[in-house]
Every structure is written in C-alpha cells, then in structure tokens.
Amino acid sequence: MAVIEVKDLVRNYTTGDGLFNRNKRIINAVKGISFDVQKGEIFGLLGQNGAGKTTTIKMLITMLAPTSGTCKVLGYDSFGQEKHIRHRINFIFGGEYGIYRRLSARDNLKYFANLYKVDKKVRDKRVQELLELVGLSDRADTRVETFSKGMSQRVQIARGLINNPEVLFLDEPTIGLDPLGAEKLREIIKKLQAEGTTILLTTHNMYEADELCDRIAIIKSGELLKLGTPQEIKANLKPRRIEAVARDEITLEDAYIQLVKGSDDE
C-alpha cells in the first residue's frame, strides 16, 4: 500500500525586487517528479544541494502548497486535507533548530507532546523513554542552550518521535552528529522500520543511504534522474573513478556521481 503518492509534482517560486516586484523571475524548484513510498519502507531522496529535496519534503509535510501535481500522504492531499495528516506524521530537519534552546530537553519534549495532544497518562513515560533512546537521560533537565550541536540534534530526533508517527520525514538528520551518534541514529531508524514506521530520508552520506534505504530516487535540478533499489541503481554501471577501478566494484557513491555528472553531458 502506498503511504506517500507523488505524481507530476511541481513547485515554482516567484522572486522580484522591491515594492513593485520588478525583475520578476520564476524559479522551478521541483519539475514534475513522480514516486511512491510503500508502508514500512525506508525511501531515500538523494540529490545535490538545491536539487529540490527539502522543497519536496515541505510539500509532503503540509508546509508548502504544490504549484501543480499530486501530493498525497496516508491517502490525503497534503494541501487542503492537512488536518487528516499532521497528527500522524513528524519530521526532523538536520542543522535547523526545531526546539527551544532556553528549555530543558525534558521540557521541550513535554511541550511538543502537549502540542500533539499526547495523553498525559503516557506523556511522561514516553518522554523518559525517548530521552533514554537518544542517550540524554542524564542531561534531561539541562537547558538545551548549553548543549553541543550534536546533542541538540539528538533532542530534535526525540521531538520527531514524540507522537509515535506513522510516517517520519528525515532531512539530513545526521548533520552535526559524530560517527557514533550517526551510527546510533541509523540503529533507531532500523528499529522504527521494524515497528512499522514508514520513513522518507534525505542524506548526502551514500553509505548511509545504501545501508538503510529499500529504494532510492535521485533528483537533480528538480527532475528525477533514477528510481530503484540501491542494487538496481548500481547495476550496469562500470567503475570510472580511480578508487572504484582499484576496488573493481561500484558503490552507491560511484553510481550517484556518474548519474549526476552524466546528466550534464546529455
């Protein structure tokens, strides 16, 4: 069953200078991409900075309206039927603060639990479980403003799980995490999938994408280049980079570079 349905999705921005909108210009951020995500799947959305990944996610999580095309989550349009979606999903944006720095980690989670109307009978237990999950139970009552970037990101991860979402959107979630922290997050993602959570992930870490994703869509300049399993994306490509030739095998990173650079030559 498709939990996310994207068909011919387009998002344009209009820019201009000054009060009278002079030098008006239309920016095509997403140019008619199509894909679906099945229930319980980890789906990777890969691309360079500015490829349209975050714009696509913002449309899916009801933050942006599509210019045209279909954009459905859990069977509902992300724009117009958002009230049926928002309480059943959550998101984590890497490198951005989606938490309150002057509150403690525990109070942040309690605050967001209240926003999602988590039953008070289970709220405190869930907050404690999430603090333990991300390794912050010993700093639970410390203000976030004293945390490192990596610790703050772990609070964000816990916040993204506070409502036990059916669909979780992760936009470069390992930014700011050290290797052990990133490994811990990958373990959490695998555990969530085993429990039935559907996950859409963007990352620049090709090892991470290869390890986690059931299927991957590679986009460039708002257009879809390739869609398939990591094995399908790597298939029928020959090693080109010196490192790949020496290994006599192609990694997802090799395939990604070939596909993205190759599209410039067409």
N, C-alpha and C positions, 0 to 999 in steps of 0.2 A: 504493500500500500504506500502510495506517495504521500509523504508528510509535507514536503515542500514541492511546489509546482511553479516553475518559471518558464514562460513561453513568450518569445519575441519581446523581451523586456527592454524598454528604452527609458533612459533618464537624461534629459537635457537641462543645462543651466544657462541662464541669460545673464551676461555681465554688461556693465556700462559705466561711464564716468560722469559723476556729478549729478545735479538735481534733475537735469533733463535727459538723463540716460543716453548721453552722446556716445559715439563709438560702440554702439550696441553690438554684442557678439554672442553667438550661441555656441556653447561647449557641449559636445556629445560625450557624456561620461560613460554611458552604457548604450551599446548599439545593437539591440535586438538579440540578446543571448537567450538560450533555452537550455534547461536541465531540470532534472527532478531528483529528489532525495527520498529514499525509502525509509520506512520506520526502522529504527535501530541501527541505521547506517552512520558511519563517520565519513563525511563527504568533504574533500579538500577543494578549496577555491584558491588557485595559485596564480600569481602574476606579479609584474614589476610594480613599484610604487607608481600610483596614478593610473593603474590598469582598469580600475572600476570596482575592485573587490569591496572596499568599505562602503561605497555608494550602493552596491547591490545588497549588502547586509542591512544597511539602514532602511532600504525599502522593505526588506523581509521582516524587520522588527518593528515596522509601522512608524518609523521616524521620518521617512520621506515618501512622498507620493510618486508613483511611476508616471512618466510622461505618456507612455502607452504600453500595451502588452499585458500579459497575465502574471500576477504575483500572488500566489496563494500559500498560506501556512495552515496546516491542520484543516484544510478544506475551506478556509475562509479567505476572502480578499484582504490583503494587508492594509489596503486603504479603503475605508468605507465600512468594513466589518471588524475593525481592530479590537473592539471591546470583547470579541469572542476569542481573541488571540493572546492579548498581553499578559493575562494572569497565568497562561500555560507555557510561556517561553521565558528565557532570560538571555543575557549577553554579557560578554566580557571584552572590553577593548583594551588591548595591551598598550602601555605607555600613556594612558589617559587616566586622570583621576575621576573615578565614578564613586568616590567615597568622601566622607567628611573628615578632614585632617585634624580638626580640633576635638573630635570624639574618639573614644577608645575603640579598639577593634570590636569588643563585645557590644558596645552601644551602637556602633554602625550597623551591625547585623540585626540587632533588635529593631532599630529604626526601619530598615528595609523589610524586615519580617512583618512589621505593622503595616507598611505600605501595601504589601502583597496579601494582607489580611490573613496571615498565618495564625491559626488558633493559638491563643495564649497558653493553652494547656500543653501544647507541643513545642511552642516557640523556644523557650529557654533550653530545653533538651536538644533541639535541633541546632541552636546557636553553638552550644558546647561541642556537639559532635563535629560541626564544621570547623571550629577553631582547632580541634584535635586533628582533623583531616589535613589541614594546611600547615600544621606544625606551629600554631600560635597560641596554644592554651596557656603557656607560661607568660605570655605578654598580652593576654586578653584585655586587661584593664588599663593598658598603657595607651596614651594618645597616639594616634596614627602619625601625627606631625613629627614624632621622634623616630619613626621607622625608616629603614633604608628603602630604596626603590623596590627591591625585590620583596621585602616584607609587605609593603603597601600593595604590591601586585597580588600577594597571597590573600590579603583581605578582600581584594576585588574578586578573586576566584571564589572565595566563600560567599560573598554577596551574590554572585551569579548563580549560586546553588540554593539560595535561601528558600525559594518557593518550590523546590523539587521539580524543576521544569521538565516538560515532555520533550522540548526542543531547546538546545543550547547553542548559541552562536558565539564562536571564539575567534576574535580578530587579532591575530598575532599575540596570543596570550602569554608566550614565554619571553616577551621583551622585558628586560630588566631582571630576569631570573638567572642565577648562576647554574652551572651544569647539573648540580644535584637538585636544585629547585625545579629545573625544567624536566628532569627525569621523574621527579615526584608528580608533577602535573600530568605527564604522559600516563603514569600509573592511574591517576584519578580519572583521566579521560577513558581509559580502557575499562575501569570499574563501572563508570557511568553507562558505557555502552552495554556492558554485561547485564546491567539492571534495566535495559530497555530504552535509555535516553538516545534520542536522535541528535547528532552533532554536526554542525557545519563549521569548518575550521579554515582559517587563512593563516599562512605561515611562510616565511622565507627560508625556513630550515627544511631542506629537501629530505634529509634523513628522517626528520620528524614526520613529514608527510608520508614518506614511504612506509614507515613503521606503523602509522596509525590509520591511514585512510583506506577505506574499501574501494572508493572511486575518487577520481580527481578531474576537475575541469581547469584547464589552463587558459587564461584570458590575457589579451594584450590590447591596449587602447580601446577597451570597452567591447571587444569582439572575442568570441570563443575560438580558440585555436585547436584544442584537443580535449576529448572527453573519454574516460575509460578507467579501468583499474590501473594501478601502478605498473603491473606486468604488461598490460596492453599498450601503455604509453611508451614503455621501454622497448617493446618488441619491434623488430625490423629496422632498428637504428644501429648503425655501426659506430664504434668508438672513434672519436675525432681528436679530442683533446689529448695532449701528451700523457696526462695522468691516466685517462681511460684506456689509451692504447697500451700502456705499460701493464695495466691490470687485465687487459683483453676482456673487459666486460663493461657494460654501460650501466651507470647508476641513474636514479631519477634526476639528479642534478645535471648529469650529462645530457639526458633526454630533454630536460627543460631548457637548457641553454641552446641546444640545437634547434628546438622548435621555435623559441622566441627569436633567436638571431636569424634563423632560416626564413621567418616570415618577412624580414626586412629585405631579403634578396628576391622575393617573388614580385 
